[in-house]
Amino acid sequence: MIDGYAKRVRLPAPPYHFVTRVTALEGTTGEFKPATITTEYDVPEDAWYAVDGGVPPAVTVEAGQCDLLLVSYLGIDFRNKGERVYRLLDSTLVFRGDLPRTGQTLRYDISIDRFVHQGDTTLFFFSYKCYADGELILELHDACAGFFSRQELDTPLGVVMTEKEKAARAALPKGYFKPLAYTAKNHLTRADLDLLAQGRPGDVFGPDHAQDPGINPALRLPDDRLRMVDDVVIDRKGGPRGLGKLVATKRLSPDAWYFTCHFPDDHVLAGSLVAEGAVQLLQIYLLHQGMHLTLPDARFQCVTDTPIEVQVRGQITQAHEEIRYEVEVMELTLLPRATVIADILIYLGDKPVIRMKNLGLQVREKNGTPYRPEAGGVPRFLGRRNRSGEPAMINELHLAHAAKGLLDMAMGPEFEVYRDSRAPYIPNGDFQFVDRVMSLKGTRGDLSPGAEMVTEYDSPPDAWYYEQNSHPHMPNAVYMESSLQAAIFLGYYLGATLKNPEEQYSIRNLDGRATLVKDIDLRGKTVRHHSKLLMTSAVQGAVLQNFSYELSADGEVFYTGESLFGYFSAAALANQVGLDNGRYVPTWIETEQPDPARVRRVELPADAPAFTDPTGGHLHLPGDKFALVDHVDLVADGGRHGHGYLHGRRAVRPDEWYFDCHFHRDPVMPGSLGVEAVLQALRLFVLEQDLADGIEQPRFAMATDVEMAWKYRGQILRDDKELFFDVHVKEIRREGDRLLVIADADLWKPGLRIYELTDVAVEVRSAQA
């Protein structure tokens, strides 16, 4: 009887038919009550849609299509009488494991949980669980489908975003992600997508994206038959979070296979295929960001245990010529693997008809393939080459784990002992300035002098520390941190703490000296660190290590230094006595009590605009993350040397940005930022005293050929409330269009002097120099 109806509930036809057999069914025809069906699908070894033996998400989701068969068995066509057709409205997908592979059998336990009748309209709510060879890999929750008339379908509501949702979107914090490889290719055509389907990202995005032949054969788009995007425009800083936005189109053909097979008497584009287009856009974005460079043999996998919300409020039919995707990236990270999570809207004309929230994709290693250093710390080639083509020993993925992840992922199985205890990390996020290890000369467990490590850091041209600095080159804090992070990683990688894994060490810098040999523009360049272990000494509650280092770019050394570090137990850190054996040594202004008429108070940032070059030049104070001083008391003829004195203070808030970055699970203010606060005061001195007068187009610069030395004997913690410092100007040197101001400085936390700086300096030179 139902064969006489114009419209019936039908399964998709080949090539989009993914059911091999029904193994169980519980339900009664004519009764619209809870019912279940179990189906299986044998994935062919030569499946037309497979990519390197992997099944795409569209097929994995669509193979649970027998809710259609179950509702048909219950007799829905007798109720609809050919006047209504099936459409999915809402669902939530949660991936629980890896996507299937060819040759596996997928089992779907499908349940219709309830029916709702509203006049002639029937809605039903269903769910399923998908197993690949018995392993749960996917769940569908809270799915709602219904049967609608042509009139109802011809007047879609579209996706409506509530005012609350709009407000939440507007309030999202801005983020930043540094691509592993940069590209100017932000508009992709069909020809470019064909190259990505051939596994040739280097031919699309540039040579920095290329990998060796045979590396990552699965990290490619599907072939043209399953391709659901034709044209893609990428803005890597777009979207509400500033992490990326993609706009793409798919041109539709009314006689294409995706219409004629779905459904045989009711042609409509499958929602799973629309979602596949969104997945392909995330694949493209991961490649665009260079995420494929992190592993040698990986697949694109869906992010597990994260609910993906899908809302459908319109149908895509043969009458439509094009759909448009707008993808807004909400998360972009290397932890635990290279991952992108996005929200997607799909448009017909100007109307959004499908929304997906929290769609996530990762680059994840295949089972049994290398992904981290082996025992001893020297891995097989892990797929990453630098800009010069040199193979990296370990890459950005591993350094991200060294900063805020699994230490054994970063350094090898010996470090699994730290999975359940706190251990030292390098800085993370905005304060991580080392990307790759290129080579190691040394043996794990051997801490004798002479071990060497070469590491690299790609300095992005749009880094926060360029945009927020008071001069266009790299600031002192980044010089210091990049060199120090590279050095400590050498000692840590060799196993400085492995002899006492039960001890929960913290790492601290104690002493150092460094010289900027040449001030060069590092924007967009690779900084190469060459670190050498000079000494290791174990004392009660601590392990001390001394290193030398030099930094270079394009083969030219520009920064050299030497520094002492300590790994300290909690007891050792608790007994810190500062630089003066626990005594409070007062500041110069407390001791000398100069006449108030000699003291000029400058409030920052309130007074900062007064020290900004009105012509738009570079002679101004830094801001944002570099706003490290609340106020400065300035005595022009004060200080130990009578050439100038500055006393600065800064309230320390528990939520300061740097605490989360330095260090993971062991928050402490970086000493380099204490130095940066002193440099800010010195720049203020230059501006307030008009010392740069006569220099044409003056700009601040890092002082070259002046060796700065430091001693740290304490730490600024979240609850320290404030820090304060003294700066004693000891030399003001004018050499043509170069001004050099050199000082000594001390920094206190409440009750203790903890930093001592010698020959800290700022320079002013002509922007034309």
C-alpha positions in Angstrom: 0.0 0.0 0.0 2.7 2.5 0.9 4.4 2.0 -2.5 1.6 4.0 -3.9 2.5 7.1 -1.9 4.5 9.9 -3.7 6.8 10.3 -0.7 8.0 7.5 1.6 10.6 7.1 4.2 13.6 5.7 2.3 17.2 4.9 3.2 19.8 6.6 1.0 20.7 4.8 -2.2 24.3 3.9 -3.2 26.9 5.4 -3.1 25.5 6.8 0.2 24.0 3.6 1.5 25.9 2.3 4.5 23.9 -0.6 6.0 25.0 -4.2 5.5 22.5 -6.0 7.8 19.9 -5.7 10.6 20.8 -7.9 13.5 18.0 -7.0 15.9 14.7 -5.0 16.0 12.2 -4.4 18.8 9.0 -2.5 17.9 5.5 -3.0 16.8 4.1 -1.7 13.5 1.3 0.7 14.2 2.6 1.6 17.6 4.6 4.8 17.9 6.3 3.9 21.1 10.0 3.4 22.1 11.7 1.0 19.8 15.2 -0.2 19.0 17.1 -1.5 16.0 20.7 -2.8 15.7 22.5 -2.6 12.3 25.9 -3.4 11.0 28.0 -2.0 8.2 31.1 -3.7 6.8 33.4 -1.0 5.6 34.8 -2.2 2.3 38.6 -2.4 2.0 38.4 -0.4 -1.2 35.7 2.1 0.0 35.4 4.9 -2.5 35.4 7.6 0.3 38.4 6.3 2.3 41.5 8.4 2.8 44.6 6.2 3.3 42.3 3.6 4.8 40.5 6.0 7.1 36.7 6.5 7.1 35.6 10.2 7.1 33.3 11.6 9.7 30.4 11.9 7.2 30.3 8.2 6.6 30.8 7.4 10.3 27.8 9.5 11.2 25.6 8.6 8.2 26.0 4.9 8.7 23.7 5.2 11.7 20.9 6.0 9.2 18.6 3.2 10.2 16.5 5.4 12.5 14.8 5.8 9.1 14.3 2.1 8.7 13.0 1.8 12.3 10.4 4.6 12.0 9.3 3.2 8.6 8.9 -0.3 10.2 6.7 1.3 12.9 4.4 2.6 10.1 5.0 6.3 9.9 4.1 6.3 6.1 0.6 5.1 7.0 0.2 8.2 9.1 1.9 10.6 6.6 0.2 9.2 3.5 2.9 10.5 1.2 2.3 14.1 2.2 5.2 14.6 4.6 8.9 13.9 4.4 11.7 13.2 7.0 14.0 16.0 8.1 16.5 16.1 11.0 16.2 19.1 13.3 18.7 18.8 16.2 21.3 16.4 17.5 24.4 16.2 19.6 27.4 14.1 18.6 30.1 12.9 20.9 33.1 11.0 19.5 34.5 8.5 21.9 37.3 7.1 19.9 39.2 7.2 16.6 37.4 7.2 13.3 36.9 3.8 11.7 39.2 2.2 9.2 38.5 0.2 6.1 37.8 -3.5 6.8 36.1 -2.8 10.2 32.5 -3.6 11.0 30.5 -0.7 12.5 27.6 -1.6 14.7 24.9 0.9 15.6 22.5 0.4 18.5 19.7 2.8 17.6 16.9 3.8 19.9 13.7 5.8 19.3 13.0 7.1 22.7 9.7 9.0 22.2 7.2 10.4 19.8 5.4 13.8 19.9 2.3 14.5 17.6 1.4 18.1 16.9 -1.7 17.9 14.6 -0.5 16.2 11.4 3.2 16.7 12.3 5.1 13.9 14.0 8.4 14.5 15.8 10.5 11.7 17.2 13.5 11.7 19.5 16.3 9.2 19.1 19.9 8.3 19.9 22.5 5.7 18.9 25.9 4.3 19.9 28.4 3.3 17.3 31.0 0.6 17.8 33.9 -0.2 15.5 34.9 -3.9 16.0 33.3 -3.7 19.4 34.9 -0.5 20.6 32.6 2.5 21.3 33.6 5.4 19.0 30.6 7.6 18.6 27.4 8.5 20.4 24.4 10.5 19.1 22.3 12.1 21.8 19.1 14.2 21.9 18.4 13.8 18.2 15.1 15.2 17.0 13.6 14.5 13.6 10.2 15.1 12.1 7.9 14.8 9.1 7.0 18.0 7.3 4.8 19.2 4.5 6.1 21.0 1.4 4.5 24.2 2.6 6.3 24.0 6.0 9.6 23.2 4.3 9.3 26.1 1.8 9.1 28.6 4.7 12.2 27.8 6.8 12.8 29.9 9.9 16.6 29.7 9.6 19.0 29.6 12.6 18.1 32.3 15.1 20.8 33.5 17.5 19.4 34.7 20.9 20.5 38.0 22.4 22.2 36.0 25.2 24.2 34.1 22.7 25.2 37.3 20.9 26.4 38.8 24.1 28.4 35.7 25.1 30.0 35.8 21.7 30.9 39.4 22.0 32.5 38.8 25.4 34.8 36.1 24.3 38.4 36.8 25.2 40.8 37.3 22.3 43.5 34.7 21.7 46.6 34.3 19.7 48.2 31.4 18.0 51.6 31.3 16.2 51.5 29.2 13.1 54.1 26.5 12.8 54.7 27.8 9.3 53.6 31.1 7.8 52.0 31.5 4.4 50.6 34.3 2.3 48.2 31.9 0.6 44.8 32.7 2.1 42.6 32.1 -0.9 42.2 28.5 -2.1 40.7 27.5 -5.4 39.6 24.1 -6.7 43.1 23.6 -8.1 44.6 24.2 -4.6 42.2 21.8 -3.0 43.1 19.2 -5.6 46.7 19.6 -4.5 45.8 19.2 -0.8 43.9 16.0 -1.8 47.1 14.7 -3.3 48.9 15.4 0.0 50.9 18.4 -1.3 50.5 21.2 1.2 53.9 22.6 0.3 52.7 23.2 -3.3 49.8 25.2 -1.9 51.1 27.1 1.1 54.8 27.3 0.4 57.9 25.3 1.0 57.8 25.8 4.8 54.7 23.6 4.8 56.3 20.7 2.8 57.2 17.4 4.3 59.4 14.6 3.0 57.9 12.1 0.5 56.1 9.3 2.4 55.4 11.5 5.5 51.8 11.8 6.6 50.0 10.1 3.6 46.7 10.4 5.5 46.8 14.2 6.1 45.0 15.1 2.9 41.6 16.0 1.7 39.2 13.4 0.2 39.1 13.2 -3.5 36.7 15.3 -5.6 33.7 13.0 -5.2 33.4 13.6 -1.5 34.8 17.2 -1.6 32.2 19.6 -0.2 34.0 22.9 -0.6 35.2 24.6 -3.8 36.5 28.0 -2.8 38.0 29.0 0.6 39.1 32.3 2.0 41.1 32.3 5.3 41.7 35.1 7.8 43.9 33.6 10.5 43.2 36.5 12.9 39.5 36.7 12.2 36.5 35.5 14.2 35.3 36.6 17.6 38.4 35.1 19.3 41.0 36.3 16.8 42.0 32.7 16.1 40.8 32.4 12.6 37.8 32.6 10.3 37.1 30.7 7.1 34.5 31.5 4.5 33.9 28.9 1.8 31.4 28.0 -0.9 30.2 24.8 -2.4 28.6 25.0 -5.8 25.8 22.6 -6.2 24.7 20.6 -9.3 21.0 19.4 -9.4 21.9 16.1 -11.0 24.9 15.4 -8.7 25.1 12.0 -6.9 24.6 13.7 -3.5 21.1 14.7 -4.5 20.0 11.7 -6.6 20.9 9.1 -3.9 19.4 11.0 -0.9 16.6 10.2 -1.0 15.4 8.3 -4.0 12.0 10.1 -4.1 12.9 13.2 -2.0 16.2 14.7 -3.2 17.8 16.8 -0.4 21.5 17.3 0.5 22.4 15.1 3.5 23.2 16.9 6.7 26.2 14.6 7.2 27.7 15.8 3.9 27.2 19.4 4.8 29.0 18.6 8.1 31.7 16.9 6.0 32.4 20.2 4.3 32.9 21.8 7.7 35.3 19.0 8.7 37.2 19.6 5.4 37.6 23.3 6.3 39.1 22.4 9.6 41.5 20.0 7.9 42.5 22.9 5.5 43.0 25.2 8.5 45.2 22.7 10.3 47.3 22.4 7.2 47.3 26.2 6.7 48.7 26.6 10.3 51.4 24.0 9.7 50.0 21.6 12.2 50.8 18.6 10.1 54.5 19.3 10.8 54.2 18.0 14.3 54.1 14.2 13.5 55.4 11.9 10.8 52.5 9.5 10.3 49.2 10.9 11.6 45.5 11.1 10.7 42.8 13.7 11.1 40.7 12.6 14.0 37.6 14.1 15.7 38.1 15.6 19.1 36.8 13.1 21.6 34.4 13.6 24.6 33.4 17.1 23.4 29.7 17.4 22.5 29.1 18.8 19.0 25.7 20.5 18.8 23.9 20.5 15.4 20.9 22.6 14.6 19.1 22.4 11.2 16.5 25.0 10.3 16.3 24.7 6.5 16.7 22.2 3.7 19.2 22.3 0.8 17.6 21.0 -2.4 18.2 20.8 -6.1 16.8 24.3 -6.5 19.8 25.8 -4.6 22.9 26.7 -6.5 25.3 27.2 -3.7 25.9 26.9 0.0 28.2 29.1 2.0 30.2 28.2 5.1 31.3 30.6 7.8 33.8 29.0 10.2 34.8 30.8 13.4 37.7 29.2 15.3 37.1 29.1 19.0 40.2 27.1 20.1 43.6 26.5 18.4 46.2 24.6 20.4 49.0 22.0 20.3 47.7 20.3 23.4 47.3 17.4 23.7 47.8 17.3 19.9 47.4 19.9 17.2 43.7 20.8 17.6 41.1 23.2 16.2 37.6 23.7 17.5 35.2 25.9 15.7 31.6 27.0 15.4 30.1 26.9 11.9 27.1 28.5 10.2 25.9 27.3 6.8 24.0 29.8 4.7 21.6 29.6 1.8 21.9 33.2 0.4 21.8 35.4 3.5 19.9 33.0 5.7 21.8 30.7 8.1 20.1 27.3 7.9 22.5 25.0 9.8 24.6 25.6 12.9 27.3 23.4 14.3 29.0 24.3 17.7 32.2 22.8 19.1 33.2 20.9 16.0 36.8 19.8 16.7 39.5 18.1 14.7 43.0 16.9 15.7 46.2 15.7 14.0 46.8 12.5 15.9 49.4 9.8 15.3 48.4 6.4 14.0 48.6 3.6 16.5 52.1 2.2 16.8 53.9 5.0 15.0 56.6 7.3 16.6 55.3 10.5 18.2 57.8 11.4 21.0 61.4 10.9 21.9 62.5 7.4 22.7 64.3 6.2 25.8 67.5 8.2 26.0 65.8 11.2 24.5 66.9 10.8 20.9 63.9 10.0 18.6 63.5 8.8 15.1 62.7 11.6 12.6 59.4 13.0 13.7 58.5 14.8 10.4 59.6 18.4 11.2 62.2 20.4 9.2 63.1 24.0 9.9 63.1 26.7 7.3 66.5 25.7 6.0 65.4 22.0 5.6 67.3 20.8 8.6 65.5 17.9 10.5 64.4 18.8 14.0 65.0 16.4 16.8 61.7 17.4 18.5 59.3 20.1 17.5 56.6 22.5 18.7 54.3 19.8 19.8 56.9 18.4 22.2 57.9 21.9 23.5 54.2 22.7 24.1 54.1 19.6 26.4 57.3 20.7 28.1 55.5 23.9 28.8 52.1 22.7 29.9 51.5 19.0 29.1 53.0 15.6 29.6 56.7 15.8 30.2 57.3 12.3 28.8 55.6 13.5 25.6 58.3 16.2 25.5 61.3 14.2 26.6 60.7 10.5 26.5 59.5 7.6 28.6 61.9 8.2 31.5 59.8 11.3 32.4 56.6 9.2 32.9 57.5 9.3 36.6 56.2 12.8 36.7 52.7 12.0 35.4 51.3 12.0 39.0 53.5 14.7 40.6 54.5 18.3 40.1 57.7 18.8 38.1 59.4 21.8 36.4 58.1 23.2 33.2 59.4 25.8 30.8 57.2 28.9 30.4 54.1 28.6 28.2 51.7 30.7 26.2 52.8 34.3 25.6 56.0 33.7 27.5 57.3 30.6 25.7 60.3 31.5 23.5 61.7 28.2 22.3 60.1 26.0 19.6 62.3 23.2 18.5 65.3 21.1 19.4 67.6 20.7 16.4 70.4 18.7 17.9 71.9 17.4 21.1 75.5 16.6 21.9 75.3 14.6 25.2 73.9 11.6 26.8 70.9 11.4 29.1 72.1 10.8 32.7 75.5 12.3 32.0 75.5 15.8 33.6 79.2 16.4 33.2 80.4 19.6 31.5 80.4 19.9 27.7 76.9 18.8 26.6 75.5 21.1 24.0 72.0 21.7 22.5 70.9 23.7 19.5 67.3 24.9 19.6 65.3 27.4 17.6 62.6 30.0 18.1 60.6 31.5 15.3 59.9 35.2 16.2 56.6 36.1 14.6 56.3 39.6 13.0 53.0 40.2 14.8 54.1 39.0 18.2 52.6 40.9 21.2 56.1 42.0 22.4 56.7 43.9 19.1 53.3 45.5 19.0 53.3 46.5 22.7 56.9 47.5 23.0 58.4 51.1 22.9 60.7 50.3 20.1 60.3 48.1 17.0 62.8 45.4 17.9 62.8 42.5 20.3 62.7 43.6 24.0 65.2 42.6 26.6 62.8 40.2 28.4 62.5 38.1 25.3 66.2 38.1 24.7 66.7 36.9 28.3 63.9 34.4 28.3 64.6 32.8 25.0 68.2 32.2 25.9 67.4 31.0 29.4 64.6 28.7 28.4 66.8 27.1 25.8 69.6 26.6 28.3 67.5 25.1 31.1 65.9 22.7 28.6 69.3 21.3 27.8 69.9 20.5 31.5 66.4 19.2 32.1 66.5 17.1 28.9 69.7 15.4 30.1 67.9 14.4 33.3 69.0 16.9 35.9 66.1 15.8 38.2 65.7 12.2 37.3 68.0 10.9 40.1 65.5 12.1 42.6 62.1 11.7 40.9 60.3 11.7 44.3 61.4 15.3 44.9 59.0 18.0 43.6 61.5 20.5 42.3 61.0 24.1 41.1 63.4 25.7 38.8 64.8 29.2 39.4 67.4 31.4 37.7 70.0 32.6 40.2 72.7 34.6 38.4 73.6 35.6 34.9 75.3 38.0 32.6 74.5 38.8 29.0 75.5 41.1 26.2 73.6 42.3 23.2 76.3 42.1 20.6 74.2 43.6 17.8 70.6 45.0 17.8 69.0 43.5 14.7 65.4 43.3 13.5 64.2 39.8 14.3 60.6 40.2 13.2 59.8 37.1 11.1 63.2 35.5 11.7 64.3 32.3 13.3 66.4 32.8 16.5 68.9 29.9 16.9 70.2 29.1 20.4 73.5 27.3 21.0 73.6 26.3 24.7 76.4 24.5 26.5 76.4 22.9 30.0 79.4 24.2 32.0 78.7 22.7 35.5 76.3 20.6 37.5 76.4 20.4 41.3 74.1 18.7 43.7 73.6 20.2 47.1 71.1 19.5 49.9 67.6 20.2 48.5 68.9 21.6 45.1 70.7 20.8 41.9 72.7 23.7 40.4 73.6 24.0 36.7 75.6 26.7 34.9 75.3 27.3 31.1 76.8 29.5 28.4 74.8 30.4 25.4 74.8 32.4 22.2 71.9 33.5 20.0 72.1 34.0 16.3 70.0 34.7 13.2 70.9 34.0 9.6 74.3 32.8 10.9 75.1 36.1 12.8 75.6 36.0 16.5 73.7 38.8 18.3 73.4 37.9 21.9 75.8 36.0 24.3 75.7 35.1 28.0 76.1 32.8 30.9 73.7 31.8 33.6 73.3 29.7 36.7 70.1 27.8 37.5 68.9 25.8 40.5 66.3 23.1 40.9 65.0 23.6 44.4 62.8 21.6 46.7 59.8 23.2 48.4 61.8 23.4 51.7 64.7 25.1 50.0 62.4 27.7 48.5 60.6 28.3 51.7 63.8 29.4 53.4 64.8 32.1 51.0 66.5 35.1 52.8 67.0 37.4 49.8 70.3 39.2 49.1 70.8 40.4 52.6 70.5 37.3 54.8 66.9 38.0 55.8 67.5 41.6 56.8 65.5 44.4 55.3 67.8 46.9 53.6 65.9 50.2 52.9 65.7 51.9 49.6 67.7 55.0 48.8 64.7 57.3 49.1 63.9 55.9 52.5 67.5 56.3 53.7 68.3 59.7 52.2 64.8 61.3 52.5 65.4 63.9 49.8 63.6 67.3 50.0 60.1 66.7 48.5 60.8 69.6 46.1 63.5 67.4 44.4 61.1 64.4 44.0 58.9 64.2 40.9 56.0 61.7 41.1 54.9 60.2 37.8 51.8 58.1 37.8 51.6 55.3 35.2 49.8 54.7 33.1 47.8 57.9 33.8 50.8 60.2 32.9 52.1 58.0 30.1 50.5 60.0 27.2 52.6 63.0 28.3 55.6 61.0 27.3 54.4 60.0 23.9 56.0 61.5 20.7 53.2 63.7 19.3 54.5 63.1 15.8 53.8 59.4 16.0 57.5 58.5 16.5 59.0 55.6 18.5 60.0 57.6 21.6 57.3 56.5 24.0 56.7 54.1 26.9 55.6 50.6 26.3 52.1 49.4 27.3 49.7 46.5 27.8 51.8 43.5 29.0 54.8 45.9 29.5 52.9 48.2 31.8 54.9 47.0 34.8 55.1 50.1 36.9 52.3 52.0 38.7 54.3 55.0 39.7 57.9 56.3 39.8 59.5 58.9 42.1 62.2 60.6 40.2 65.1 62.6 41.6 67.1 64.0 38.7 70.3 64.5 40.7 69.8 61.7 43.2 71.0 58.1 43.6 74.4 56.6 44.6 76.2 58.3 41.7 74.3 61.7 41.7 73.3 61.2 38.0 69.7 60.3 38.6 67.5 58.1 40.7 64.2 56.4 40.2 62.1 54.6 42.7 59.3 52.5 41.2 56.4 50.6 42.6 53.9 48.1 41.2 50.9 46.4 42.9 51.0 42.7 42.2 47.6 41.1 41.5 47.1 37.4 41.8 45.6 37.4 38.3 48.6 39.0 36.5 48.9 37.5 33.0 52.4 36.2 33.6 51.6 34.0 36.5 49.7 31.5 34.4 52.6 31.5 31.8 55.5 31.1 34.3 55.4 28.3 35.4 52.6 25.8 34.9 51.6 24.6 38.4 54.4 26.8 39.9 53.4 30.4 39.3 56.1 33.0 39.8 56.8 36.4 38.3 59.6 36.1 35.6 62.8 37.8 36.8 63.1 39.2 33.2 59.9 41.2 33.7 61.4 42.7 36.9 64.3 43.8 34.7 61.8 45.1 32.1 60.2 47.3 34.9 63.6 48.8 35.6 64.0 49.5 31.8 60.6 51.2 31.7 61.7 53.5 34.5 65.0 54.3 32.7 63.0 55.2 29.5 60.8 57.4 31.6 64.0 59.1 32.9 65.2 59.7 29.3 61.8 61.2 28.4 61.3 63.3 31.5 64.8 64.7 31.4 64.6 65.3 27.6 67.9 63.5 27.1 67.2 62.6 23.5 66.9 66.2 22.5 68.8 66.8 19.2 68.6 63.2 18.0 66.8 63.2 14.7 63.8 60.9 14.7 64.8 59.3 18.0 63.7 55.8 19.0 64.4 53.6 21.9 66.6 50.6 21.3 68.3 47.8 23.2 71.8 48.9 24.5 74.5 47.1 22.6 78.0 46.1 23.9 77.0 46.6 27.5 77.2 43.5 29.6 74.3 43.4 32.1 74.7 41.1 35.1 72.0 40.0 37.6 71.5 38.2 40.8 68.1 36.7 41.9 67.7 35.5 45.5 63.9 35.5 45.8 60.7 35.3 43.9 57.5 37.3 43.4 54.4 35.2 44.1 50.7 35.8 43.5 50.1 36.9 47.1 53.1 39.2 47.5 50.9 42.3 47.0 53.6 44.6 45.6 57.2 45.0 44.3 59.4 48.1 44.4 62.7 49.0 43.0 65.6 51.5 43.0 67.4 52.6 39.8 70.7 54.5 40.2 71.8 56.1 37.0 75.6 56.0 36.8 76.4 57.0 33.2 74.8 59.1 30.5 76.8 58.8 27.4 76.2 60.7 24.2 78.0 59.5 21.0 76.7 61.5 18.0 73.1 60.3 17.4 73.4 57.6 20.1 72.4 58.1 23.7 73.3 55.5 26.3 72.0 55.5 29.8 73.5 52.9 32.2 72.4 52.2 35.7 72.5 49.8 38.6 69.2 48.6 40.2 67.7 46.6 43.1 64.3 45.1 43.4 62.3 44.3 46.6 59.4 42.2 47.5 57.8 43.1 50.8 60.5 42.8 53.5 63.4 41.5 51.2 65.7 42.8 48.5 65.7 40.0 46.0 67.2 41.2 42.7 70.4 43.0 42.0 71.2 44.4 38.5 74.5 45.8 37.3 74.9 47.8 34.1 71.2 47.7 33.1 71.0 50.1 30.1 68.7 51.7 27.6 69.7 53.3 24.3 68.2 56.0 22.1 69.3 56.2 18.5 68.0 57.8 15.3 65.4 55.8 13.5 67.4 56.5 10.3 70.5 54.8 11.8 
